[in-house]
Amino acid sequence: MSQILVSDLSWLNEFSKEEIILWIHQNCYNRYPKKSDVLFIKWQNLINEIHIEQNDLNQFFQSIDFKLRDELATHFNKSKDINERSRLIEKMKPYELSIEKYLKRLEILDSMRAKAAQVYNSINSSRLEE
């Protein structure tokens, strides 16, 4: 339902931030939003971003062919020839880089989760202060 409202309110982009805030002040009976309400909206947006990133990360992880990488590693471990081992290392590099990229994205996702948890805790603190 919120998607429908957002598309219906696209005309708001024609106005400046100040004009919209002034309208809110004039037409919302001078009721200012509570800090916890705005923090909740921020938390919801963060959670949506986390879900999107988690889905992208899952798809990326599934695209890595671990079976082929493990086969190359097994051949590497069995091989005694230096040239063969060098060739196998070169073949395994893209898989190692993909794993490193996955781990970096996982760290970013963890930091996003920590930020969302911090905002959620701020909501509770703000509600207690209100």
N, C-alpha and C positions, 0 to 999 in steps of 0.2 A: 504494500500500500504506500509506503514512503517513496518508492520509486515513481509511482504515479504522481504524487504530490511534487516531487522534485521536477519532473518533466513539465508539470502544469505551471510551475513557478519559475520557469526559465526566463521569463520576462524581467525578473528581478535583477538580472545581469545588466540591465540598462541603467540602473541607478548606482550611485556611489554608496560606499559603506556608511558614510555619515548620514545620507538621506534615509537609508533604511533604518539606522539606529534611531534617528529622530522620529520617524514614523512609529517605531515600536514604543518609544517613550510617550508619544502623544496618544496612541490608540490602545495601549495595554494598561491604561489607568495608572501609569507611573509605577507599575509593579516591575521591579528589577528582578532578573532571574537570580536564583540562588546559585551560589558557587558550586554546590554539589550537583545541581541540574546540568550545568555546563560541563563539569568534569565527567558526568555520566555520559554525555554525548561524545566527549573526547575519548573516553574509555571504549565506547561502542565502536568508534571509528578505528581505534587501534586494534581491537579484536578482529574486526573485518579485514584489516590489512594482514594481520597474523594468519588468518584462515587462508587468505589468498596466497601468501608466501608459503605456507605449509603445503598447500596443494601443488604449487609450482615445484617446491623442493621434493615432494614425493614423486612427481613425474620425472624430475631430473634423476633422482636416485634409481628409479626403475629403468631408465634408459642406459645405465651403466651395465655392460655385459661382464659380470663377475665370473661367469663360467669360463669364458675365453681367457680372461686375465689369469685365472687360477691354472688353466691348462698351460699357458705360457710360463707361469712361475714353476710348475711341476717340471716342464722341459728344461727350464733354466737350472733347477736343482739337480737334475739327472745328468746334465751335460758337463763334459770335462773340457771341451774345446773352448778356448778363450774367444775366438771369433764368433762362434755360435752363441755364447753367453752374451756378448756385446750386442749381437743382432736381436736377441730376445729381450734384452733390457730396453733397446730402442722401441721394440714393439709394445712393451708394457708401459712406456712413458705416458701415452694418452690416458690410460686407465688411472695411473697414479695422479695425473693432473686433474682428472675428473673427480677423484676421491678428495683431493685437496680442496677443489672448488666447492664440493658438497659440504665439507667440514667448515669452510669459511662461511658459507651461507647458513649453516646450522648455528654457528656462533652469532651471526646477525639476528637470526630468528630468536635465539635465547635472549639476546639483549632487548629485542622488541617485547618479548614476554615479560621481562623484568620491568620494563618501562610501563607496560599495561598494569602490572601488579602494583607498581608505585602509584599510578593514577587511581587505581581502585582503592588503595589504602587512603589516598587523599580524599576520596569521596566520603569514606566513613568518618574521617577527621572533620571534614567540613560539615557533615550532617550533625555531628556532636556539638559543633560551635554555633550552629544556626538556632 
